[in-house]
Amino acid sequence: MLTLRQIEVIRAIMVTGTVGGAARLLNVSSPGISRVMKHAETSVGVKLFNRRSGRYSPTREADAIFNQINGVYDKVEDLQFVISRIKRGASIELKIASVPSIANVMVPLAIADLRKAFPNLLIDIDILKIEDAVDYLLLGKGELVALSHQVDHPMLTCAPLARGRLKCIVPEGHPLARQARVTAAEIVNYPLIGIDPNDPYGRVMAAIFAKSALHYDVTIRARFGSTVCALVTQGLGIAVIDEFTLVGGNWPRLRALDIAEPTWFDTYIVHRKDVALSAYAARFVAALRGHMQADMTPAAARPGLRPGLRGKTRGRRGKK
């Protein structure tokens, strides 16, 4: 039986017509080509080439063999082509989802890293509410979801992603804008935007208000952090929002203040237990975790953001 190496050598001789040409084509020595060809002829029990004036031509007995060799070689080339496309991510689709707060800035940063490694990878990104994540995964709509809350389901795995904290954002010129840090008691003195007690971030802040027996008024509710930021920019109130939404310096007319009370929260990657993540999904998770756990000082230093966004406490990210 011929080996793939023997098939490669025989075809190279067929294409070039000489042992030397086959050696150059395959980037090996001529004696090596001759040895492989002799072993191939011994294996099939048929003389494969006639040699005339230094050139090799197929024997009539070997015509059928050469036709089959061409077919096998074409299939090998097809296989190599498919493998190379898979390595580049071509014809493969990665389907992922995220809650809005992580999708605003962090997911695009991770996708940019993924695109560098797999320039041809098809990517589908969905924005979900937490309550929609279970159906999204169990119905096979995507591989994973980035969440701001842990999901307890027997079919799902919930892995830590990063730890974050809430910030208070106020517009330029606001009485609190000159401060680097604010207390819950100070926050409730102003109309609030976007805090929903049923939201994971809202629960963190609502618990602080409740612990201090503070009454607060939510004048406007908005689902997306970008909308909350835009509303605050217009001077319609102040807000408590996750720090991940603020990374990147996209809101130069806002001031981001630290909150005196502890506002830490955890984020997670959720996927099915019975299906291993693809290499692309695992690469995305690594990139996302890296960006979310990274020092945010460069973003905080941009005009319009107070030192409250600096990353001096980021070393505790990801720890329980």
C-alpha positions, 0 to 999 in steps of 0.5 A: 500500500502506498503511503501519503509521502510516496503518493506526494513524491510520485505526483511530484515526479509526474508534474516535473518530469525529473527527480531533480525537479521533484526534489526542488518542488518538495524541498528535499534531496534528489537521492531521497526522492529516488529512494521513495520512488523505488520503495513505492514501485516495490510496494505496488509491484509495478514499474511506475516510470520510464526514464529517457534522456534524464526525464521520467514518463509514466508507464502504460501499466501505471496509468490507472494508478496515476489517475487514482493518485491525482484523485487522492492528492486532490482530496488531500489538498481539499483537506488542507484547504478546509483545515486552513479555513478552520484555522482562520475561522472561515465558514465557522460562526461564533454565536454569543450573547451578553447583558447590555452592561458588558456588551457596551464596551467590554464585548467589543474589546474582546471581539477586536482581539478575537478578530485579529486571531481569526480574521474570517470568523463569522460572529453573531452577538445578541443582547439579552436580559438575564431572564432570557439567557437560559432559553438562549443556551438550552435552545442552542441559539448560541454558545455562551452568555456573559451575565451580571448575575449567577444562574442556577440551572442543572444544565448550565455551568456558571464560571466567574468572569470578573468583579466590578463595582458601581459608580455614581455619575453626574453631569458637568456643573453638578454640585457633586461633580467637584467630589471624588467620592460620594455617599448613599446619603448624598446620592438620594438628595438628587433625582435618580435615573436608571436604578431598577431594584430588580436589576442585579446592579439595582439590588446592590444599590437598593440594599445600601439605601435600605440598610441606611433607611434612605428613601430615594426617587427613581424619576427615569428608568432605562434598560441600557447603560448607554441610555442612562449615560445620555440622560445624565449628560442632559442634566436630567438627574444622576445615576448609579451605573456599573464601571464597565459601561464607563470604560473608554472615555465615551462620556466626556461630559460626565463625572464618575464618582466612587461610592463610599459604601461597598458596591462590589458585584460579580459577573459570569460566563454561562454555557451548557454543561453538556457541550464543550466551548469551541476554541473560538468561544474559549478565546473570546472568554479569555480576551473578555476576562482579560479586559474586564480584569485589567487596570482601567487607569488609561480610560479614567485619565481621559478628560471628563472622568474623575479619578473614581474610575482609576484601577487601584482596587482592581487587584481584587477582581475575580476573588470571592 
